[in-house]
Amino acid sequence: MITQKRRSLLFSYVRWQRYYEAGVYSAHIVAQLTEIFTMRDGPALLVWLCGSSIPYDTMAFSFSSDDIRRITETLGGEPQTSGDETSVRLTNPASRQSLTVNIHNDVELGKDHRGALVVAQTQHGYFELHDCVGFMVFEPDEVIFISTNGESISSIVVGRQCTCSMFVNIRREILTTDFTRLDPRVLMSAMQLSLTEEILPQ
């Protein structure tokens, strides 16, 4: 039986494997990988996964409890969790702005496809990022959520001060292009999303 705990550990292994191949390491993923070995059937589970023909992209990303902790600590909100959903509400008295971030795991996003969904609600709009494949903490107080289909990237960027930006269908190639050669009108997205290059699936 694939329990929620085991599913989370399997996702962590797949993410670790992707990062390993890219030469990028994540302490919390390595910690979760270590946890697999402490399971009674953990080594057998890894042997099965390593020898499996299941492609990585069929294993949807899932936010772990440690991921949620890092996100909420960065944003400064108090998480409200119910099942596979976590909600964080932020307020900024100085600007009188508010922001609610909802993080959902294991959502049906289409026929035979499930994945993570990130929703940001502000006083000015409602934004959804389907099939989130990862996130990055951008110090001191922002979190960048990423979705990609390989050639293009979409992102929601939220901040402790109730800031919210969305970038959609940004071609991945511009992230590594010399910024001095880019059209000034795409510089903002290129500079913001270039920070995430190290966490993107190869």
C-alpha positions as CSV (number, residue, x, y, z in Angstrom):
1,M,0.0,0.0,0.0
2,I,1.4,3.4,-1.0
3,T,0.6,5.5,2.1
4,Q,0.8,9.3,2.1
5,K,4.1,9.1,4.1
6,R,5.6,6.7,1.6
7,R,4.4,8.7,-1.4
8,S,6.1,11.8,0.1
9,L,9.3,9.9,0.5
10,L,9.1,8.6,-3.0
11,F,8.6,12.1,-4.3
12,S,11.6,13.2,-2.3
13,Y,13.7,10.5,-3.8
14,V,12.7,11.5,-7.4
15,R,13.5,15.2,-6.6
16,W,16.8,14.2,-5.1
17,Q,17.7,12.2,-8.1
18,R,16.9,15.1,-10.4
19,Y,19.1,17.5,-8.4
20,Y,21.9,14.9,-8.1
21,E,22.0,14.6,-11.9
22,A,22.1,18.4,-12.1
23,G,24.9,18.6,-9.5
24,V,22.6,20.4,-7.0
25,Y,22.0,19.1,-3.5
26,S,19.2,19.9,-1.0
27,A,19.8,19.2,2.7
28,H,16.1,18.5,3.5
29,I,15.7,16.1,0.5
30,V,18.9,14.2,1.6
31,A,17.4,14.0,5.1
32,Q,14.2,12.6,3.7
33,L,16.2,10.2,1.6
34,T,18.0,9.0,4.7
35,E,14.6,8.4,6.3
36,I,13.7,5.9,3.6
37,F,16.6,3.7,4.7
38,T,15.2,3.6,8.3
39,M,11.9,2.2,7.0
40,R,11.5,-1.6,7.5
41,D,11.2,-2.1,3.7
42,G,13.1,1.1,2.8
43,P,16.1,-0.5,1.0
44,A,13.8,-2.8,-1.0
45,L,11.7,0.3,-1.9
46,L,14.8,2.1,-3.3
47,V,15.9,-1.0,-5.2
48,W,12.4,-1.1,-6.8
49,L,12.4,2.6,-7.6
50,C,16.0,2.5,-9.0
51,G,15.1,-0.4,-11.3
52,S,11.7,0.9,-12.3
53,S,10.9,2.1,-15.8
54,I,8.5,4.7,-14.4
55,P,9.7,8.1,-15.9
56,Y,10.3,10.9,-13.4
57,D,7.6,13.2,-14.8
58,T,4.9,10.7,-13.8
59,M,5.8,11.3,-10.2
60,A,4.1,14.6,-9.3
61,F,5.8,17.0,-7.0
62,S,4.4,17.1,-3.5
63,F,5.1,19.7,-0.7
64,S,6.5,18.0,2.4
65,S,5.9,19.2,5.9
66,D,9.4,20.6,5.9
67,D,8.7,22.5,2.7
68,I,5.6,24.0,4.3
69,R,7.6,25.0,7.4
70,R,10.2,26.8,5.3
71,I,7.6,28.6,3.2
72,T,5.6,29.8,6.2
73,E,8.7,30.8,8.2
74,T,9.8,32.9,5.2
75,L,6.4,34.6,4.7
76,G,5.8,35.0,8.4
77,G,2.3,33.6,8.4
78,E,0.6,31.0,10.6
79,P,-0.3,27.9,8.5
80,Q,-3.7,26.3,8.7
81,T,-3.5,22.7,7.4
82,S,-6.4,20.4,6.5
83,G,-5.5,17.2,4.8
84,D,-3.5,17.9,1.7
85,E,-4.2,21.7,1.8
86,T,-2.3,24.4,3.7
87,S,-3.5,28.0,3.8
88,V,-1.4,31.0,4.9
89,R,-3.0,34.4,5.4
90,L,-0.8,37.6,5.5
91,T,-1.7,41.2,6.2
92,N,0.3,44.4,5.8
93,P,-1.1,47.1,8.0
94,A,1.1,49.8,6.4
95,S,-0.2,49.2,2.9
96,R,-3.6,47.8,4.0
97,Q,-3.0,44.9,1.7
98,S,-3.8,41.2,2.4
99,L,-2.7,38.0,0.8
100,T,-3.8,34.4,1.2
101,V,-1.6,31.6,-0.2
102,N,-3.2,28.1,-0.5
103,I,-1.0,25.1,-1.2
104,H,-2.6,21.9,-2.4
105,N,-1.0,18.5,-2.8
106,D,-2.3,15.7,-5.0
107,V,-4.9,17.7,-7.0
108,E,-6.6,16.2,-10.1
109,L,-5.4,18.5,-12.8
110,G,-6.6,16.7,-15.8
111,K,-7.2,13.2,-17.1
112,D,-4.9,10.7,-15.5
113,H,-2.8,13.5,-14.0
114,R,-2.5,14.8,-10.5
115,G,-0.1,17.4,-9.0
116,A,0.5,20.3,-6.7
117,L,-1.6,23.5,-7.0
118,V,-0.6,26.9,-5.6
119,V,-3.3,29.6,-5.3
120,A,-2.7,33.3,-4.4
121,Q,-5.6,35.6,-3.5
122,T,-5.1,39.3,-3.2
123,Q,-7.5,42.3,-3.1
124,H,-6.8,42.7,-6.8
125,G,-7.1,39.2,-8.2
126,Y,-7.0,35.4,-8.0
127,F,-4.0,33.5,-9.4
128,E,-3.5,29.8,-9.8
129,L,-0.3,27.9,-10.6
130,H,-1.0,24.4,-11.8
131,D,1.4,21.5,-11.6
132,C,4.0,23.2,-9.4
133,V,7.3,21.3,-9.6
134,G,9.1,23.1,-6.9
135,F,9.8,26.3,-5.0
136,M,12.7,28.5,-3.9
137,V,13.0,30.8,-0.9
138,F,14.4,34.2,-2.0
139,E,15.8,35.9,1.0
140,P,14.7,37.7,3.0
141,D,11.0,37.3,2.6
142,E,9.8,36.0,-0.8
143,V,8.9,32.5,-2.1
144,I,9.0,31.6,-5.8
145,F,6.8,28.8,-6.9
146,I,7.6,27.2,-10.3
147,S,5.8,25.2,-13.0
148,T,7.4,24.1,-16.2
149,N,6.6,22.1,-19.3
150,G,10.2,21.8,-20.3
151,E,10.5,24.7,-22.7
152,S,8.6,27.4,-20.8
153,I,8.2,28.4,-17.2
154,S,5.4,29.9,-15.2
155,S,5.7,31.3,-11.7
156,I,4.0,32.9,-8.7
157,V,6.2,35.0,-6.5
158,V,4.7,36.0,-3.1
159,G,6.2,38.0,-0.3
160,R,5.8,38.7,3.4
161,Q,4.7,42.3,2.6
162,C,1.7,40.9,0.7
163,T,3.4,41.3,-2.6
164,C,2.3,39.0,-5.4
165,S,3.7,38.7,-9.0
166,M,2.9,36.2,-11.7
167,F,5.0,35.2,-14.8
168,V,3.5,33.0,-17.4
169,N,4.9,31.0,-20.4
170,I,8.4,32.5,-20.0
171,R,10.8,30.7,-22.4
172,R,13.4,28.9,-20.4
173,E,16.2,29.9,-22.8
174,I,16.0,33.6,-21.7
175,L,17.0,32.6,-18.2
176,T,20.6,31.9,-19.3
177,T,20.8,34.6,-22.0
178,D,23.1,37.5,-21.5
179,F,20.8,40.1,-20.0
180,T,22.4,42.9,-22.0
181,R,21.1,41.2,-25.2
182,L,17.5,40.9,-24.0
183,D,14.7,43.2,-24.9
184,P,14.3,45.4,-21.8
185,R,10.6,44.5,-21.7
186,V,11.4,40.9,-20.7
187,L,14.2,41.7,-18.2
188,M,12.0,41.6,-15.2
189,S,10.9,38.0,-15.8
190,A,14.4,36.9,-16.9
191,M,16.1,38.3,-13.8
192,Q,13.4,37.0,-11.4
193,L,13.2,33.5,-12.8
194,S,16.9,33.0,-13.5
195,L,17.2,32.6,-9.7
196,T,15.3,29.3,-10.1
197,E,17.4,27.7,-12.7
198,E,19.2,25.4,-10.2
199,I,15.9,23.8,-9.0
200,L,14.3,23.3,-12.4
201,P,14.0,19.7,-13.7
202,Q,16.5,19.0,-16.4
